[in-house]
Amino acid sequence: MSDSNAACIHPSLCKSLVSWACSLCDLPGGKRLSSVLQNGFPQALQLSPLRASLWGELHEIDDFRKATLSSRRQFACVSALEACALMLECGVEAAPQGLRLLDVAEMVSAEDDTRPGTVFNDLYKEIERAFRKLELLLPPPPPLPVIDREGFIGHALHAVNTATLQGWSPVPAANTPPTLREFYSLALAPSHPLHIRGAISHWPALADPSRSWCNLSYLHRVAGPRTVPIEIGGSYLTPQFSVACVGLREYIATYLVGEGSQAPDSTVSHHNHHYLAQHALFEAIPALRADISIPEYTAVSAYPPNDQLSGSGFTEPSIKAWLGPAATYTPLHKDKPHNLLAQVVGAKKVRLLPPNSQLAASHAAQPPCQNTCTLTKEQLDSLGQCSGTALGMLFSVLLPGDMLYIPPGWWHECESLSTSFSVSFWWEEEQQT
Ligand SMILES: O=C(O)CCC(=O)C(=O)O
């Protein structure tokens, strides 16, 4: 390895990784980890078969993110060790593989509070630095299309099959963003959905042409080297559902530009979708996080003390990305937190039912998925046509710049009408004493 190709991994980082690994050796199955640690810092060649075998164990269920904590912890740690070993052994050329290993480890262990976050982040920084060094040596990628806003949205709106909205009433809409006080009285206090037009038009992701998320070359450049979880199959309730780890570049090329971006014009299209859904993308990619901002409405407490509208009674919002081609679909379900769903690229149709909906409750899936309703899109279409108004069915079509407030407990179903990129902000009130 020449000096210019050397990767800079600080020895203290290797030490911290080994002590993290040692702390996991007593977990069920941890003997395999202790055996690779016997001779000090292990080599990538020793770690790769162990990682593969732990990966196999995680995939004994459809969604690896729900596997046991102990196997997820060990997998994350072995992957981080392997990424570090590869960088030490191969230099900057190993950076793409190192990033991939860390991204997958991050997805698998995201909810694990015991993961030593700083070790993980420091390793990310070292590998990303090496990656950028490597990129300078490579030819620039060919330009990708810019999603043309006007024509594109017109096309998407054309795709709203109005028959699917017969009987559904529009969610009340504010044509300009309400003040915090108005938001409180129109939406938060009555716990009613509100469609806010133009609420996020000022975000750099929409307003700054050099950072526009419509520009696939921009997304490719900023986020392309990263690996993300892609949900395959229409609903997590179906046996066909699975989650794959895919490079964002590959996902953009196949599903946003290539063949996969053409939604088949059939009622079953959503059963075969590939959706980057509900992913904490912005924690992994600070450049994308800088293109958005947390809406002020998330700071309005539902229990305003002494008539003060903003206060401390709320949690930091959890920010999730939803990116996919036309026809990506999220089945009717309800969540506990407040939600602001912001539409950055393309159009999305959202249909809602109130929390007390007998219809949705009587079709709730079996535990642990009881917050999801088994009614299909087609069943909801025909129920709307027969008795939508009586059942309190509401809908919104979100366009770029719009945001939809979905109060806790409201059932909601989402369908992308075009290539779509949305961001959700979930937040909860802190318990009142
Ligand atoms: O956009 C989607 O597909 C689903 C969004 C959603 O369900 C949510 O934000 O809770």
The ligand as an SDF file (V2000), in Angstrom:
LIG
                    3D

 10  9  0  0  0  0  0  0  0  0999 V2000
  -45.3930    8.2060    3.3200 O   0  0  0  0  0  0  0  0  0  0  0  0
  -45.6570    7.0600    3.6040 C   0  0  0  0  0  0  0  0  0  0  0  0
  -45.6270    6.1260    2.7840 O   0  0  0  0  0  0  0  0  0  0  0  0
  -46.0660    6.7060    5.0090 C   0  0  0  0  0  0  0  0  0  0  0  0
  -45.8910    7.8300    6.0010 C   0  0  0  0  0  0  0  0  0  0  0  0
  -46.3970    7.4170    7.3370 C   0  0  0  0  0  0  0  0  0  0  0  0
  -47.0970    6.4640    7.4990 O   0  0  0  0  0  0  0  0  0  0  0  0
  -46.0410    8.1920    8.5080 C   0  0  0  0  0  0  0  0  0  0  0  0
  -45.3340    9.2100    8.3930 O   0  0  0  0  0  0  0  0  0  0  0  0
  -46.4710    7.7880    9.6130 O   0  0  0  0  0  0  0  0  0  0  0  0
  1  2  2  0
  2  3  1  0
  2  4  1  0
  4  5  1  0
  5  6  1  0
  6  7  2  0
  6  8  1  0
  8  9  2  0
  8 10  1  0
M  END
$$$$
